Amino acid sequence: MFVNIRNDYRIHGRSLLNRAFWALLTYRFGNWAQQLRFRPLRWCMGKLYGLLRIINEVMTNITIVPGTVIGKDFHLIHADGPIAIHPDTIIGDRCGIMHNVTIGMNMGDGVPVIGDDVFIGV
């Protein structure tokens, strides 16, 4: 988890003020919390994640929930507008997503599987 957080920090400009970094930090924390084996700790961390997720979505306008599979070197570019990613989406390595993008939130069945080295814009 910490290697991914370090990479997210590097990719998003080494700035603690970057909203995309905070969105990914919350996502990584949620994934970590779901994988805890000790049930009482998993429950407590799950509640903390729920609170952080609400704050994160209000502050960053980015929705990425645990369960979404994200490859290495994922980059949220210009996170100035809303970004929403379906929980069952699989995103490959070295992908970039710009603002105002929604992935897999339609009314039909199935969700996208995005390969490596893909850039998605509006």
Beta strands, then each sheet from edge to edge (+ up, - down):
strand 1: 62-64
strand 2: 69-70
strand 3: 75-77
strand 4: 83-85
strand 5: 90-91
strand 6: 96-98
strand 7: 101-103
strand 8: 113-114
strand 9: 119-120
sheet 1: 1+ 4+ 7+
sheet 2: 2+ 5+ 8+
sheet 3: 3+ 6+ 9+
end
